[in-house]
Amino acid sequence: MSENRVIGLHNRLPWHLPADWEHFWRTTSGAPFIMGRKSFEAADALLSDYKNVIISNSQNLALCSNCKQAHSIAEALQLLADEPLVFILGGAQVFQQSIHLAHLMYLTIVHHHFEGDAFFPEVNWAEWELVEQENHPTDERHAYAFSINVYKRIN
């Protein structure tokens, strides 16, 4: 998310950060994802090899072979009950509905303010402890400085 909590503009990330994507693929390798329909449609080609649960009430959702559909966070988690680790990929509504269930939060902070139409939910930071941080300055591959943070729920 950006410093002003933006996570999307027209169903896309408003930034391109190759090192963040590299970290994402290393961290999530082999684990299933839960995401909303818009997030899935924006990234389905990238995620087709992963086990995905897409939250949507749509009747005509075109799913990849590794995808299942759920109508709620609870149903999605039930479908993945045997998985030791599950990642929530968004979008804004899915984050809002699931953040209270998370034990760990991997959150990239882009050190810039962006225009957006999708926002990460407000977080009660008193409930979270920063346990890991990887800072990245601007460089030839990254137009914006950013930090990859890992938070652990305190309670």
Secondary structure, DSSP 8 states (H G I E B T S, - for coil): -BTT-EEEBTTB-S---HHHHHHHHHHHTT--EEEEHHHHHHHHHHHTTS-EEEE---SS----TTEEEESSHHHHHHHTTT-S--EEEE-HHHHHHHGGG-SEEEEEEESS----SEE-----GGGEEEEEEEEE--BTTBSS-EEEEEEEE--
